Amino acid sequence: MPNVNVNGIALHYTERGNGDPLILIMGLGAPGSLWEDHVAYYEQFFRCILIDNRGAGDSDKPEGPYTTKMMADDTAGLMQVLGIEKARVAGLSMGSAIAQELALSYPHKVHSLVLISSWSRCDKYTQTVFNHFKEIRAIASPADFTQLLQLWIASASYYEEQFEKMLEDQKQAQNTYMPLHAFKAQCDACSTHYAYDRLGRITVPALMTVGEADIFTPLRLTAEMHERMPNSEMLVFPGRGHIHHWEDLRQFNDATARFLQG
């Protein structure tokens, strides 16, 4: 469970598997270990590096503000320490925004991209979502906030299917709750992320996956990115939500692994 000192903080990461490096960047409020259901498949093809972003997991949790560029610098610093000159990169939600900044600031380091439940700019709706998360997180219990988040990120059908697990995750939320200041700082990084005008500069192969029923970062935000990125593909998961990568785990793992091996 190593840490490295990069960009003024101790950044935690884990490694699994062998092969070409695959950097995995997690989303808002979550540690890198939540990639487990994907890494269990990816590790047969790749050397997987799972990162705890600043503020999450076992990485340092400095006061904000954070930006997606700052966290891209963290990732680039980790790659340098590990001697990784170039890697495939997959980013989930906030992690996809970080991956965009990594590809823009360090294009020589990125072989290809998988951008999951992504956005390149916040419209008024998405901006309000992140602001609401900050406000409610400050006053809600861990269980109540976890329930709120589940209702935003899961499709209705998946919530129904996984209802008992949802309840269990609410009960366990206290054990993995990140400090409020770090959560707010990550929300700020999400809401200030803006790469829309620069997307044409990302020319590496990119696969964007999105849930048709995503109410958190809706399909239209991925669609406008696809239009502006010259070497991109878009894969829509019908009826699925922000966490389509878990809701249709086998299809997601198969499709992304094939793309990343290409």
ChimeraX attribute file (.defattr): number of C-alpha atoms within 10 A of each C-alpha:
attribute: neighborCount
match mode: 1-to-1
recipient: residues
	/A:1	7
	/A:2	10
	/A:3	17
	/A:4	15
	/A:5	15
	/A:6	17
	/A:7	15
	/A:8	9
	/A:9	15
	/A:10	17
	/A:11	26
	/A:12	23
	/A:13	22
	/A:14	14
	/A:15	17
	/A:16	17
	/A:17	18
	/A:18	14
	/A:19	12
	/A:20	16
	/A:21	22
	/A:22	30
	/A:23	25
	/A:24	26
	/A:25	29
	/A:26	25
	/A:27	23
	/A:28	19
	/A:29	23
	/A:30	20
	/A:31	24
	/A:32	21
	/A:33	16
	/A:34	13
	/A:35	19
	/A:36	11
	/A:37	14
	/A:38	19
	/A:39	23
	/A:40	13
	/A:41	15
	/A:42	22
	/A:43	17
	/A:44	13
	/A:45	17
	/A:46	21
	/A:47	19
	/A:48	26
	/A:49	22
	/A:50	23
	/A:51	28
	/A:52	27
	/A:53	30
	/A:54	26
	/A:55	27
	/A:56	26
	/A:57	21
	/A:58	19
	/A:59	20
	/A:60	19
	/A:61	20
	/A:62	14
	/A:63	11
	/A:64	16
	/A:65	14
	/A:66	20
	/A:67	21
	/A:68	25
	/A:69	20
	/A:70	17
	/A:71	23
	/A:72	24
	/A:73	19
	/A:74	24
	/A:75	25
	/A:76	22
	/A:77	18
	/A:78	22
	/A:79	19
	/A:80	14
	/A:81	12
	/A:82	10
	/A:83	9
	/A:84	16
	/A:85	13
	/A:86	20
	/A:87	19
	/A:88	21
	/A:89	27
	/A:90	24
	/A:91	23
	/A:92	24
	/A:93	23
	/A:94	28
	/A:95	27
	/A:96	27
	/A:97	30
	/A:98	31
	/A:99	28
	/A:100	31
	/A:101	26
	/A:102	25
	/A:103	22
	/A:104	21
	/A:105	15
	/A:106	14
	/A:107	17
	/A:108	13
	/A:109	19
	/A:110	22
	/A:111	19
	/A:112	26
	/A:113	27
	/A:114	27
	/A:115	29
	/A:116	27
	/A:117	30
	/A:118	28
	/A:119	28
	/A:120	22
	/A:121	20
	/A:122	19
	/A:123	12
	/A:124	8
	/A:125	12
	/A:126	19
	/A:127	16
	/A:128	13
	/A:129	18
	/A:130	19
	/A:131	15
	/A:132	12
	/A:133	16
	/A:134	19
	/A:135	12
	/A:136	13
	/A:137	19
	/A:138	14
	/A:139	10
	/A:140	12
	/A:141	14
	/A:142	20
	/A:143	18
	/A:144	16
	/A:145	18
	/A:146	22
	/A:147	17
	/A:148	16
	/A:149	14
	/A:150	18
	/A:151	16
	/A:152	18
	/A:153	21
	/A:154	24
	/A:155	23
	/A:156	15
	/A:157	13
	/A:158	18
	/A:159	16
	/A:160	11
	/A:161	12
	/A:162	12
	/A:163	12
	/A:164	11
	/A:165	11
	/A:166	18
	/A:167	13
	/A:168	11
	/A:169	17
	/A:170	19
	/A:171	15
	/A:172	14
	/A:173	17
	/A:174	13
	/A:175	9
	/A:176	14
	/A:177	16
	/A:178	18
	/A:179	12
	/A:180	14
	/A:181	17
	/A:182	21
	/A:183	23
	/A:184	25
	/A:185	23
	/A:186	27
	/A:187	25
	/A:188	20
	/A:189	24
	/A:190	27
	/A:191	21
	/A:192	15
	/A:193	21
	/A:194	19
	/A:195	17
	/A:196	16
	/A:197	11
	/A:198	14
	/A:199	21
	/A:200	16
	/A:201	14
	/A:202	23
	/A:203	16
	/A:204	17
	/A:205	19
	/A:206	24
	/A:207	21
	/A:208	23
	/A:209	25
	/A:210	29
	/A:211	28
	/A:212	19
	/A:213	21
	/A:214	23
	/A:215	19
	/A:216	21
	/A:217	24
	/A:218	20
	/A:219	21
	/A:220	14
	/A:221	18
	/A:222	23
	/A:223	17
	/A:224	15
	/A:225	22
	/A:226	19
	/A:227	14
	/A:228	16
	/A:229	19
	/A:230	16
	/A:231	15
	/A:232	20
	/A:233	16
	/A:234	18
	/A:235	16
	/A:236	16
	/A:237	20
	/A:238	13
	/A:239	15
	/A:240	24
	/A:241	29
	/A:242	29
	/A:243	23
	/A:244	27
	/A:245	23
	/A:246	18
	/A:247	22
	/A:248	15
	/A:249	14
	/A:250	13
	/A:251	14
	/A:252	18
	/A:253	19
	/A:254	13
	/A:255	14
	/A:256	22
	/A:257	17
	/A:258	10
	/A:259	16
	/A:260	22
	/A:261	11
	/A:262	8
